[in-house]
Amino acid sequence: MSESLEIRRKRLLMRSMRRGIREMDLMLGSYAGRVVPLMTERELDAYEDLLAENDRDLYQWAMCPAEAPPRFRRLIEEISNTFREHVTCF
């Protein structure tokens, strides 16, 4: 039995808010709260793939989106744009 779209969205929202690194909890939780309810199934697939990545990698990519792998770059840029004034690439 496959999960409903509503249940999937709720699960991804929870995964976004409970990452383990507080900065990622805040960044992804805020982003997901705004966009996950509006995402298509294809967009949810891409976001779920992103959530499977290591928190340390996600944090590095969020701090400098140009370093993110090409398949995640658009999502990372959207997430980073939410916090643009706090993001600095070194």
Biopython code that builds the backbone (N, CA, C, O; Angstrom):
import numpy as np
from Bio.PDB.StructureBuilder import StructureBuilder

atoms = [
    (1, "MET", "N", (0.842, -1.173, 0.000)),
    (1, "MET", "CA", (0.000, 0.000, 0.000)),
    (1, "MET", "C", (0.890, 1.241, 0.000)),
    (1, "MET", "O", (1.766, 1.370, 0.856)),
    (2, "SER", "N", (0.680, 2.148, -0.941)),
    (2, "SER", "CA", (1.492, 3.356, -1.000)),
    (2, "SER", "C", (0.881, 4.436, -0.115)),
    (2, "SER", "O", (-0.325, 4.458, 0.132)),
    (3, "GLU", "N", (1.749, 5.332, 0.354)),
    (3, "GLU", "CA", (1.243, 6.389, 1.225)),
    (3, "GLU", "C", (0.578, 7.484, 0.396)),
    (3, "GLU", "O", (0.932, 7.712, -0.761)),
    (4, "SER", "N", (-0.367, 8.138, 0.996)),
    (4, "SER", "CA", (-1.062, 9.223, 0.301)),
    (4, "SER", "C", (-0.137, 10.427, 0.180)),
    (4, "SER", "O", (0.856, 10.537, 0.899)),
    (5, "LEU", "N", (-0.471, 11.318, -0.728)),
    (5, "LEU", "CA", (0.314, 12.527, -0.929)),
    (5, "LEU", "C", (0.324, 13.373, 0.345)),
    (5, "LEU", "O", (1.351, 13.959, 0.689)),
    (6, "GLU", "N", (-0.785, 13.438, 1.031)),
    (6, "GLU", "CA", (-0.872, 14.207, 2.281)),
    (6, "GLU", "C", (0.064, 13.633, 3.347)),
    (6, "GLU", "O", (0.772, 14.384, 4.019)),
    (7, "ILE", "N", (0.073, 12.315, 3.503)),
    (7, "ILE", "CA", (0.948, 11.667, 4.489)),
    (7, "ILE", "C", (2.412, 11.871, 4.104)),
    (7, "ILE", "O", (3.250, 12.138, 4.965)),
    (8, "ARG", "N", (2.717, 11.749, 2.833)),
    (8, "ARG", "CA", (4.092, 11.948, 2.370)),
    (8, "ARG", "C", (4.568, 13.369, 2.691)),
    (8, "ARG", "O", (5.685, 13.557, 3.174)),
    (9, "ARG", "N", (3.739, 14.341, 2.430)),
    (9, "ARG", "CA", (4.099, 15.734, 2.720)),
    (9, "ARG", "C", (4.345, 15.930, 4.215)),
    (9, "ARG", "O", (5.310, 16.588, 4.602)),
    (10, "LYS", "N", (3.489, 15.368, 5.046)),
    (10, "LYS", "CA", (3.669, 15.482, 6.496)),
    (10, "LYS", "C", (4.969, 14.814, 6.939)),
    (10, "LYS", "O", (5.681, 15.337, 7.796)),
    (11, "ARG", "N", (5.272, 13.664, 6.356)),
    (11, "ARG", "CA", (6.507, 12.953, 6.696)),
    (11, "ARG", "C", (7.730, 13.785, 6.313)),
    (11, "ARG", "O", (8.676, 13.888, 7.094)),
    (12, "LEU", "N", (7.718, 14.379, 5.117)),
    (12, "LEU", "CA", (8.852, 15.189, 4.670)),
    (12, "LEU", "C", (8.991, 16.465, 5.502)),
    (12, "LEU", "O", (10.106, 16.912, 5.770)),
    (13, "LEU", "N", (7.874, 17.046, 5.907)),
    (13, "LEU", "CA", (7.936, 18.204, 6.806)),
    (13, "LEU", "C", (8.610, 17.825, 8.125)),
    (13, "LEU", "O", (9.460, 18.562, 8.624)),
    (14, "MET", "N", (8.232, 16.685, 8.682)),
    (14, "MET", "CA", (8.826, 16.232, 9.944)),
    (14, "MET", "C", (10.316, 15.947, 9.772)),
    (14, "MET", "O", (11.121, 16.323, 10.624)),
    (15, "ARG", "N", (10.684, 15.289, 8.681)),
    (15, "ARG", "CA", (12.104, 15.011, 8.423)),
    (15, "ARG", "C", (12.904, 16.293, 8.253)),
    (15, "ARG", "O", (14.087, 16.337, 8.591)),
    (16, "SER", "N", (12.276, 17.324, 7.739)),
    (16, "SER", "CA", (12.952, 18.608, 7.540)),
    (16, "SER", "C", (13.217, 19.315, 8.866)),
    (16, "SER", "O", (14.214, 20.021, 9.012)),
    (17, "MET", "N", (12.328, 19.123, 9.820)),
    (17, "MET", "CA", (12.448, 19.818, 11.104)),
    (17, "MET", "C", (13.267, 19.056, 12.130)),
    (17, "MET", "O", (13.654, 19.624, 13.151)),
    (18, "ARG", "N", (13.540, 17.781, 11.881)),
    (18, "ARG", "CA", (14.239, 16.939, 12.853)),
    (18, "ARG", "C", (15.484, 16.317, 12.219)),
    (18, "ARG", "O", (15.572, 15.097, 12.076)),
    (19, "ARG", "N", (16.433, 17.154, 11.843)),
    (19, "ARG", "CA", (17.622, 16.717, 11.120)),
    (19, "ARG", "C", (18.737, 16.237, 12.038)),
    (19, "ARG", "O", (19.423, 15.264, 11.726)),
    (20, "GLY", "N", (18.921, 16.908, 13.160)),
    (20, "GLY", "CA", (20.029, 16.558, 14.045)),
    (20, "GLY", "C", (20.976, 17.720, 14.239)),
    (20, "GLY", "O", (21.518, 17.894, 15.331)),
    (21, "ILE", "N", (21.187, 18.517, 13.214)),
    (21, "ILE", "CA", (21.962, 19.745, 13.331)),
    (21, "ILE", "C", (20.952, 20.881, 13.379)),
    (21, "ILE", "O", (20.161, 21.062, 12.453)),
    (22, "ARG", "N", (20.985, 21.635, 14.453)),
    (22, "ARG", "CA", (19.971, 22.667, 14.698)),
    (22, "ARG", "C", (19.828, 23.648, 13.537)),
    (22, "ARG", "O", (18.716, 24.034, 13.176)),
    (23, "GLU", "N", (20.967, 24.052, 12.951)),
    (23, "GLU", "CA", (20.913, 24.985, 11.829)),
    (23, "GLU", "C", (20.115, 24.407, 10.657)),
    (23, "GLU", "O", (19.355, 25.120, 10.002)),
    (24, "MET", "N", (20.295, 23.122, 10.405)),
    (24, "MET", "CA", (19.561, 22.484, 9.309)),
    (24, "MET", "C", (18.096, 22.290, 9.674)),
    (24, "MET", "O", (17.225, 22.384, 8.809)),
    (25, "ASP", "N", (17.814, 22.020, 10.951)),
    (25, "ASP", "CA", (16.415, 21.946, 11.403)),
    (25, "ASP", "C", (15.696, 23.252, 11.077)),
    (25, "ASP", "O", (14.586, 23.246, 10.545)),
    (26, "LEU", "N", (16.341, 24.366, 11.402)),
    (26, "LEU", "CA", (15.734, 25.682, 11.189)),
    (26, "LEU", "C", (15.632, 26.014, 9.706)),
    (26, "LEU", "O", (14.588, 26.466, 9.236)),
    (27, "MET", "N", (16.700, 25.791, 8.983)),
    (27, "MET", "CA", (16.730, 26.153, 7.571)),
    (27, "MET", "C", (15.755, 25.303, 6.756)),
    (27, "MET", "O", (14.921, 25.833, 6.022)),
    (28, "LEU", "N", (15.869, 23.977, 6.892)),
    (28, "LEU", "CA", (15.004, 23.094, 6.115)),
    (28, "LEU", "C", (13.559, 23.122, 6.605)),
    (28, "LEU", "O", (12.625, 23.050, 5.806)),
    (29, "GLY", "N", (13.380, 23.225, 7.919)),
    (29, "GLY", "CA", (12.023, 23.279, 8.452)),
    (29, "GLY", "C", (11.265, 24.496, 7.954)),
    (29, "GLY", "O", (10.091, 24.403, 7.596)),
    (30, "SER", "N", (11.937, 25.632, 7.933)),
    (30, "SER", "CA", (11.316, 26.861, 7.439)),
    (30, "SER", "C", (11.006, 26.754, 5.946)),
    (30, "SER", "O", (9.912, 27.099, 5.500)),
    (31, "TYR", "N", (11.972, 26.278, 5.196)),
    (31, "TYR", "CA", (11.786, 26.117, 3.750)),
    (31, "TYR", "C", (10.639, 25.143, 3.457)),
    (31, "TYR", "O", (9.740, 25.442, 2.671)),
    (32, "ALA", "N", (10.690, 23.986, 4.095)),
    (32, "ALA", "CA", (9.691, 22.943, 3.837)),
    (32, "ALA", "C", (8.289, 23.404, 4.213)),
    (32, "ALA", "O", (7.325, 23.093, 3.513)),
    (33, "GLY", "N", (8.168, 24.137, 5.302)),
    (33, "GLY", "CA", (6.865, 24.624, 5.721)),
    (33, "GLY", "C", (6.209, 25.509, 4.671)),
    (33, "GLY", "O", (4.984, 25.542, 4.549)),
    (34, "ARG", "N", (7.035, 26.227, 3.913)),
    (34, "ARG", "CA", (6.513, 27.109, 2.873)),
    (34, "ARG", "C", (6.236, 26.385, 1.569)),
    (34, "ARG", "O", (5.249, 26.694, 0.901)),
    (35, "VAL", "N", (7.087, 25.417, 1.177)),
    (35, "VAL", "CA", (6.990, 24.880, -0.183)),
    (35, "VAL", "C", (6.493, 23.442, -0.302)),
    (35, "VAL", "O", (5.881, 23.093, -1.312)),
    (36, "VAL", "N", (6.735, 22.611, 0.686)),
    (36, "VAL", "CA", (6.323, 21.203, 0.570)),
    (36, "VAL", "C", (4.819, 21.058, 0.325)),
    (36, "VAL", "O", (4.427, 20.216, -0.484)),
    (37, "PRO", "N", (3.966, 21.835, 0.982)),
    (37, "PRO", "CA", (2.527, 21.696, 0.699)),
    (37, "PRO", "C", (2.145, 22.013, -0.750)),
    (37, "PRO", "O", (1.067, 21.630, -1.203)),
    (38, "LEU", "N", (3.017, 22.706, -1.473)),
    (38, "LEU", "CA", (2.728, 23.100, -2.851)),
    (38, "LEU", "C", (3.467, 22.252, -3.889)),
    (38, "LEU", "O", (3.223, 22.397, -5.087)),
    (39, "MET", "N", (4.361, 21.375, -3.445)),
    (39, "MET", "CA", (5.194, 20.604, -4.369)),
    (39, "MET", "C", (4.409, 19.515, -5.092)),
    (39, "MET", "O", (3.485, 18.913, -4.545)),
    (40, "THR", "N", (4.808, 19.285, -6.341)),
    (40, "THR", "CA", (4.274, 18.170, -7.112)),
    (40, "THR", "C", (4.956, 16.884, -6.641)),
    (40, "THR", "O", (5.916, 16.939, -5.873)),
    (41, "GLU", "N", (4.473, 15.744, -7.090)),
    (41, "GLU", "CA", (5.111, 14.485, -6.704)),
    (41, "GLU", "C", (6.563, 14.429, -7.181)),
    (41, "GLU", "O", (7.434, 13.928, -6.470)),
    (42, "ARG", "N", (6.815, 14.935, -8.362)),
    (42, "ARG", "CA", (8.183, 14.948, -8.889)),
    (42, "ARG", "C", (9.101, 15.832, -8.039)),
    (42, "ARG", "O", (10.244, 15.468, -7.760)),
    (43, "GLU", "N", (8.597, 16.977, -7.640)),
    (43, "GLU", "CA", (9.368, 17.866, -6.765)),
    (43, "GLU", "C", (9.582, 17.236, -5.396)),
    (43, "GLU", "O", (10.648, 17.391, -4.800)),
    (44, "LEU", "N", (8.580, 16.531, -4.897)),
    (44, "LEU", "CA", (8.724, 15.822, -3.626)),
    (44, "LEU", "C", (9.800, 14.743, -3.734)),
    (44, "LEU", "O", (10.572, 14.542, -2.797)),
    (45, "ASP", "N", (9.853, 14.052, -4.866)),
    (45, "ASP", "CA", (10.903, 13.045, -5.081)),
    (45, "ASP", "C", (12.283, 13.672, -4.962)),
    (45, "ASP", "O", (13.159, 13.136, -4.283)),
    (46, "ALA", "N", (12.476, 14.814, -5.629)),
    (46, "ALA", "CA", (13.774, 15.498, -5.604)),
    (46, "ALA", "C", (14.106, 15.974, -4.193)),
    (46, "ALA", "O", (15.249, 15.852, -3.752)),
    (47, "TYR", "N", (13.121, 16.512, -3.488)),
    (47, "TYR", "CA", (13.353, 16.993, -2.128)),
    (47, "TYR", "C", (13.663, 15.826, -1.185)),
    (47, "TYR", "O", (14.524, 15.944, -0.314)),
    (48, "GLU", "N", (12.973, 14.717, -1.357)),
    (48, "GLU", "CA", (13.236, 13.549, -0.526)),
    (48, "GLU", "C", (14.650, 13.023, -0.767)),
    (48, "GLU", "O", (15.317, 12.600, 0.177)),
    (49, "ASP", "N", (15.113, 13.044, -2.010)),
    (49, "ASP", "CA", (16.498, 12.662, -2.313)),
    (49, "ASP", "C", (17.479, 13.584, -1.594)),
    (49, "ASP", "O", (18.490, 13.130, -1.059)),
    (50, "LEU", "N", (17.178, 14.869, -1.585)),
    (50, "LEU", "CA", (18.033, 15.835, -0.896)),
    (50, "LEU", "C", (18.083, 15.532, 0.599)),
    (50, "LEU", "O", (19.154, 15.586, 1.203)),
    (51, "LEU", "N", (16.943, 15.217, 1.197)),
    (51, "LEU", "CA", (16.889, 14.935, 2.628)),
    (51, "LEU", "C", (17.666, 13.675, 3.009)),
    (51, "LEU", "O", (18.012, 13.493, 4.176)),
    (52, "ALA", "N", (17.938, 12.814, 2.046)),
    (52, "ALA", "CA", (18.697, 11.599, 2.328)),
    (52, "ALA", "C", (20.196, 11.881, 2.466)),
    (52, "ALA", "O", (20.959, 11.015, 2.894)),
    (53, "GLU", "N", (20.609, 13.090, 2.103)),
    (53, "GLU", "CA", (22.023, 13.457, 2.179)),
    (53, "GLU", "C", (22.430, 13.767, 3.619)),
    (53, "GLU", "O", (21.593, 14.060, 4.473)),
    (54, "ASN", "N", (23.717, 13.696, 3.859)),
    (54, "ASN", "CA", (24.317, 13.970, 5.163)),
    (54, "ASN", "C", (24.110, 15.435, 5.551)),
    (54, "ASN", "O", (24.238, 16.325, 4.711)),
    (55, "ASP", "N", (23.791, 15.684, 6.826)),
    (55, "ASP", "CA", (23.573, 17.046, 7.303)),
    (55, "ASP", "C", (24.788, 17.945, 7.106)),
    (55, "ASP", "O", (24.642, 19.116, 6.754)),
    (56, "ARG", "N", (25.961, 17.419, 7.326)),
    (56, "ARG", "CA", (27.170, 18.237, 7.162)),
    (56, "ARG", "C", (27.327, 18.702, 5.712)),
    (56, "ARG", "O", (27.701, 19.846, 5.458)),
    (57, "ASP", "N", (27.039, 17.809, 4.771)),
    (57, "ASP", "CA", (27.095, 18.189, 3.360)),
    (57, "ASP", "C", (26.031, 19.232, 3.047)),
    (57, "ASP", "O", (26.310, 20.230, 2.383)),
    (58, "LEU", "N", (24.815, 19.001, 3.522)),
    (58, "LEU", "CA", (23.729, 19.950, 3.282)),
    (58, "LEU", "C", (24.074, 21.334, 3.831)),
    (58, "LEU", "O", (23.802, 22.349, 3.189)),
    (59, "TYR", "N", (24.662, 21.366, 4.998)),
    (59, "TYR", "CA", (25.027, 22.647, 5.597)),
    (59, "TYR", "C", (26.080, 23.349, 4.749)),
    (59, "TYR", "O", (25.968, 24.547, 4.488)),
    (60, "GLN", "N", (27.098, 22.616, 4.318)),
    (60, "GLN", "CA", (28.135, 23.203, 3.464)),
    (60, "GLN", "C", (27.530, 23.745, 2.171)),
    (60, "GLN", "O", (27.854, 24.856, 1.751)),
    (61, "TRP", "N", (26.664, 22.973, 1.545)),
    (61, "TRP", "CA", (26.035, 23.399, 0.296)),
    (61, "TRP", "C", (25.170, 24.629, 0.520)),
    (61, "TRP", "O", (25.154, 25.535, -0.313)),
    (62, "ALA", "N", (24.451, 24.670, 1.636)),
    (62, "ALA", "CA", (23.597, 25.820, 1.925)),
    (62, "ALA", "C", (24.421, 27.085, 2.130)),
    (62, "ALA", "O", (23.979, 28.183, 1.793)),
    (63, "MET", "N", (25.611, 26.926, 2.680)),
    (63, "MET", "CA", (26.474, 28.081, 2.897)),
    (63, "MET", "C", (27.105, 28.568, 1.596)),
    (63, "MET", "O", (27.433, 29.747, 1.466)),
    (64, "CYS", "N", (27.273, 27.673, 0.642)),
    (64, "CYS", "CA", (27.848, 28.041, -0.658)),
    (64, "CYS", "C", (27.195, 27.172, -1.730)),
    (64, "CYS", "O", (27.755, 26.144, -2.111)),
    (65, "PRO", "N", (26.018, 27.569, -2.225)),
    (65, "PRO", "CA", (25.227, 26.740, -3.158)),
    (65, "PRO", "C", (25.975, 26.324, -4.424)),
    (65, "PRO", "O", (25.657, 25.288, -5.008)),
    (66, "ALA", "N", (26.951, 27.103, -4.854)),
    (66, "ALA", "CA", (27.686, 26.770, -6.077)),
    (66, "ALA", "C", (28.449, 25.461, -5.939)),
    (66, "ALA", "O", (28.805, 24.846, -6.945)),
    (67, "GLU", "N", (28.706, 25.024, -4.712)),
    (67, "GLU", "CA", (29.434, 23.785, -4.477)),
    (67, "GLU", "C", (28.521, 22.556, -4.417)),
    (67, "GLU", "O", (29.009, 21.427, -4.364)),
    (68, "ALA", "N", (27.231, 22.763, -4.424)),
    (68, "ALA", "CA", (26.283, 21.642, -4.362)),
    (68, "ALA", "C", (26.341, 20.841, -5.660)),
    (68, "ALA", "O", (26.598, 21.403, -6.725)),
    (69, "PRO", "N", (26.104, 19.531, -5.575)),
    (69, "PRO", "CA", (26.040, 18.725, -6.796)),
    (69, "PRO", "C", (24.958, 19.277, -7.736)),
    (69, "PRO", "O", (23.927, 19.765, -7.274)),
    (70, "PRO", "N", (25.186, 19.202, -9.027)),
    (70, "PRO", "CA", (24.229, 19.761, -9.993)),
    (70, "PRO", "C", (22.788, 19.306, -9.781)),
    (70, "PRO", "O", (21.868, 20.102, -9.966)),
    (71, "ARG", "N", (22.566, 18.040, -9.396)),
    (71, "ARG", "CA", (21.190, 17.550, -9.241)),
    (71, "ARG", "C", (20.453, 18.200, -8.073)),
    (71, "ARG", "O", (19.223, 18.182, -8.031)),
    (72, "PHE", "N", (21.206, 18.781, -7.112)),
    (72, "PHE", "CA", (20.588, 19.437, -5.961)),
    (72, "PHE", "C", (20.701, 20.958, -6.010)),
    (72, "PHE", "O", (20.118, 21.644, -5.170)),
    (73, "ARG", "N", (21.425, 21.481, -6.957)),
    (73, "ARG", "CA", (21.758, 22.910, -6.943)),
    (73, "ARG", "C", (20.524, 23.814, -6.892)),
    (73, "ARG", "O", (20.510, 24.779, -6.127)),
    (74, "ARG", "N", (19.503, 23.530, -7.679)),
    (74, "ARG", "CA", (18.303, 24.382, -7.688)),
    (74, "ARG", "C", (17.636, 24.401, -6.312)),
    (74, "ARG", "O", (17.285, 25.467, -5.806)),
    (75, "LEU", "N", (17.464, 23.236, -5.714)),
    (75, "LEU", "CA", (16.848, 23.172, -4.387)),
    (75, "LEU", "C", (17.686, 23.897, -3.347)),
    (75, "LEU", "O", (17.155, 24.658, -2.538)),
    (76, "ILE", "N", (18.981, 23.667, -3.363)),
    (76, "ILE", "CA", (19.877, 24.307, -2.401)),
    (76, "ILE", "C", (19.834, 25.827, -2.571)),
    (76, "ILE", "O", (19.822, 26.560, -1.582)),
    (77, "GLU", "N", (19.812, 26.297, -3.806)),
    (77, "GLU", "CA", (19.733, 27.742, -4.037)),
    (77, "GLU", "C", (18.428, 28.305, -3.488)),
    (77, "GLU", "O", (18.429, 29.389, -2.904)),
    (78, "GLU", "N", (17.325, 27.601, -3.661)),
    (78, "GLU", "CA", (16.038, 28.058, -3.118)),
    (78, "GLU", "C", (16.095, 28.120, -1.594)),
    (78, "GLU", "O", (15.629, 29.081, -0.983)),
    (79, "ILE", "N", (16.673, 27.085, -0.993)),
    (79, "ILE", "CA", (16.791, 27.051, 0.466)),
    (79, "ILE", "C", (17.698, 28.177, 0.938)),
    (79, "ILE", "O", (17.365, 28.878, 1.893)),
    (80, "SER", "N", (18.821, 28.357, 0.293)),
    (80, "SER", "CA", (19.775, 29.397, 0.681)),
    (80, "SER", "C", (19.218, 30.798, 0.487)),
    (80, "SER", "O", (19.496, 31.691, 1.287)),
    (81, "ASN", "N", (18.437, 30.997, -0.562)),
    (81, "ASN", "CA", (17.867, 32.325, -0.810)),
    (81, "ASN", "C", (16.974, 32.781, 0.339)),
    (81, "ASN", "O", (16.823, 33.979, 0.576)),
    (82, "THR", "N", (16.397, 31.843, 1.036)),
    (82, "THR", "CA", (15.570, 32.167, 2.192)),
    (82, "THR", "C", (16.417, 32.854, 3.272)),
    (82, "THR", "O", (15.916, 33.675, 4.041)),
    (83, "PHE", "N", (17.689, 32.508, 3.313)),
    (83, "PHE", "CA", (18.588, 32.995, 4.352)),
    (83, "PHE", "C", (19.772, 33.763, 3.760)),
    (83, "PHE", "O", (20.850, 33.798, 4.354)),
    (84, "ARG", "N", (19.575, 34.370, 2.608)),
    (84, "ARG", "CA", (20.662, 34.993, 1.841)),
    (84, "ARG", "C", (21.508, 35.958, 2.662)),
    (84, "ARG", "O", (22.731, 35.953, 2.527)),
    (85, "GLU", "N", (20.901, 36.781, 3.503)),
    (85, "GLU", "CA", (21.707, 37.763, 4.219)),
    (85, "GLU", "C", (22.649, 37.127, 5.243)),
    (85, "GLU", "O", (23.568, 37.786, 5.728)),
    (86, "HIS", "N", (22.431, 35.859, 5.572)),
    (86, "HIS", "CA", (23.277, 35.175, 6.544)),
    (86, "HIS", "C", (24.290, 34.234, 5.891)),
    (86, "HIS", "O", (25.137, 33.663, 6.577)),
    (87, "VAL", "N", (24.206, 34.071, 4.576)),
    (87, "VAL", "CA", (25.049, 33.109, 3.877)),
    (87, "VAL", "C", (26.245, 33.814, 3.265)),
    (87, "VAL", "O", (26.098, 34.814, 2.563)),
    (88, "THR", "N", (27.439, 33.281, 3.540)),
    (88, "THR", "CA", (28.667, 33.809, 2.961)),
    (88, "THR", "C", (29.513, 32.643, 2.487)),
    (88, "THR", "O", (29.779, 31.713, 3.248)),
    (89, "CYS", "N", (29.934, 32.691, 1.237)),
    (89, "CYS", "CA", (30.845, 31.677, 0.715)),
    (89, "CYS", "C", (32.268, 32.085, 1.066)),
    (89, "CYS", "O", (32.638, 33.253, 0.948)),
    (90, "PHE", "N", (33.049, 31.128, 1.490)),
    (90, "PHE", "CA", (34.448, 31.390, 1.823)),
    (90, "PHE", "C", (35.347, 30.870, 0.756)),
    (90, "PHE", "O", (36.567, 30.998, 0.860)),
]
sb = StructureBuilder()
sb.init_structure("model")
sb.init_model(0)
sb.init_chain("A")
sb.init_seg("    ")
for serial, (resi, resn, name, xyz) in enumerate(atoms, 1):
    if name == "N":
        sb.init_residue(resn, " ", resi, " ")
    sb.init_atom(name, np.array(xyz, "f"), 0.0, 1.0, " ", f" {name:<3s}", serial, name[0])
structure = sb.get_structure()
